[in-house]
Amino acid sequence: MSQYSRWPGYVKASIAAVLMLAALALVGVVNLLEDDEPEVAVPQSQEQEVTKRPKCPEGPIAGVDLPCLGAASTAAAKDIQIVTVWAWWCEPCRTELPFFQDIARSHSTWNVVGVHADANAANGAALLDDLGVDLPSYQDENGTFAGELGLPNVIPITLVLREGKVEKKFVKPFTSADELEQAIDEVLK
């Protein structure tokens, strides 16, 4: 009979636990020593390629500089800008975005643009493509636009701008292009 077999069960269990902890600690140290560079998480917006989109108006929108979603910002800015703040996962936005497309087609003297308020630019561009909406949109991955303008933390939001200044904020979804157009016309009178 070995000397080990005479030890009480709690001693054997304690020794096994200590050996297990030592083995786990050793594995952790080895892993730390093997990693020369820590892994850097790549934001989801950089993992997927963003499809090409229409060009955005040049310059800041309501005083905020944002990159254009999937295109360079080279289109000429106009005095009247209608802005929808949206995100790819927002169901009311999905319903409402085609109304902005209709407004853009019927009012060539206005810039009708979107601000995609989500870090995943590829999903935003894909939603616009899926909906057949050819609306220029800016990309706001960090909430800069809403933060700078003091917008509430909800979407969709519609802004009516005149010469770069916000005339009116609509914090609600629109149910038709006619309803949207009437609301904008009231502001621009």
WOUR-V969520 format. One record per residue. N is the residue number from 0. RES is the residue in one letter. PSI is psi in radians with two decimals (NA if undefined). NEAR is the number of other ideal C-beta (glycine too) atoms within 10 Angstrom. Layout:
n/res/psi/near
N/RES/PSI/NEAR
N/RES/PSI/NEAR
This chain:
n/res/psi/near
0/M/2.27/5
1/S/2.80/6
2/Q/-0.57/6
3/Y/-0.68/9
4/S/-0.31/7
5/R/-0.22/8
6/W/2.55/12
7/P/2.74/8
8/G/-0.68/7
9/Y/-0.53/8
10/V/-0.75/11
11/K/-0.75/12
12/A/-0.69/10
13/S/-0.76/12
14/I/-0.74/12
15/A/-0.72/10
16/A/-0.75/10
17/V/-0.76/10
18/L/-0.69/10
19/M/-0.80/10
20/L/-0.71/10
21/A/-0.72/10
22/A/-0.76/10
23/L/-0.73/10
24/A/-0.73/10
25/L/-0.75/10
26/V/-0.74/10
27/G/-0.76/10
28/V/-0.76/10
29/V/-0.76/10
30/N/-0.73/9
31/L/-0.72/9
32/L/-0.54/8
33/E/-0.52/7
34/D/1.77/9
35/D/-0.67/5
36/E/2.33/5
37/P/2.61/7
38/E/2.38/6
39/V/2.16/6
40/A/2.26/6
41/V/2.16/8
42/P/2.54/11
43/Q/-0.54/14
44/S/-0.36/17
45/Q/-0.19/13
46/E/-0.61/9
47/Q/2.55/13
48/E/2.39/10
49/V/2.23/18
50/T/2.69/15
51/K/2.43/11
52/R/2.98/23
53/P/2.70/17
54/K/2.52/15
55/C/2.74/27
56/P/2.53/18
57/E/2.71/12
58/G/3.12/11
59/P/2.73/15
60/I/2.06/23
61/A/0.61/17
62/G/0.08/13
63/V/2.20/15
64/D/2.15/12
65/L/2.59/22
66/P/2.69/14
67/C/2.43/20
68/L/1.77/26
69/G/0.25/24
70/A/2.88/18
71/A/2.62/10
72/S/1.65/18
73/T/-0.03/10
74/A/2.66/16
75/A/2.39/9
76/A/2.60/16
77/K/2.85/15
78/D/-0.65/11
79/I/2.21/17
80/Q/2.31/22
81/I/2.16/23
82/V/2.27/24
83/T/2.24/26
84/V/2.10/25
85/W/3.02/29
86/A/2.70/20
87/W/-0.45/19
88/W/-0.04/13
89/C/2.00/19
90/E/-0.78/8
91/P/-0.56/15
92/C/-0.72/24
93/R/-0.70/18
94/T/-0.68/15
95/E/-0.52/23
96/L/-0.71/21
97/P/-0.49/14
98/F/-0.66/22
99/F/-0.62/25
100/Q/-0.78/18
101/D/-0.76/16
102/I/-0.74/20
103/A/-0.71/19
104/R/-0.62/11
105/S/-0.11/11
106/H/1.41/17
107/S/-0.24/9
108/T/-0.01/7
109/W/2.60/18
110/N/2.05/21
111/V/1.99/24
112/V/2.87/26
113/G/2.81/28
114/V/1.91/28
115/H/1.91/30
116/A/1.14/26
117/D/2.63/20
118/A/-0.37/17
119/N/1.51/22
120/A/-0.68/26
121/A/-0.73/18
122/N/-0.62/18
123/G/-0.85/30
124/A/-0.68/23
125/A/-0.70/16
126/L/-0.80/22
127/L/-0.74/25
128/D/-0.79/14
129/D/-0.66/10
130/L/-0.19/15
131/G/0.48/9
132/V/2.07/21
133/D/0.79/12
134/L/2.23/21
135/P/2.42/21
136/S/2.51/29
137/Y/2.75/24
138/Q/2.14/25
139/D/1.52/26
140/E/-0.30/18
141/N/0.12/11
142/G/0.37/13
143/T/-0.78/15
144/F/-0.91/25
145/A/-0.69/19
146/G/-0.79/12
147/E/-0.61/15
148/L/-0.01/18
149/G/0.64/8
150/L/2.62/20
151/P/2.82/9
152/N/0.93/8
153/V/2.82/12
154/I/2.71/22
155/P/2.71/23
156/I/2.40/22
157/T/2.33/22
158/L/2.45/23
159/V/2.10/21
160/L/2.48/22
161/R/2.11/13
162/E/0.73/10
163/G/-0.06/13
164/K/2.42/10
165/V/2.10/16
166/E/-0.64/14
167/K/2.50/14
168/K/2.26/16
169/F/1.96/16
170/V/1.29/13
171/K/2.72/14
172/P/2.59/21
173/F/2.59/22
174/T/-0.14/12
175/S/2.83/12
176/A/-0.62/17
177/D/-0.77/12
178/E/-0.75/14
179/L/-0.82/22
180/E/-0.71/17
181/Q/-0.73/11
182/A/-0.73/16
183/I/-0.78/21
184/D/-0.69/11
185/E/-0.68/10
186/V/-0.65/15
187/L/-0.02/13
188/K/NA/4
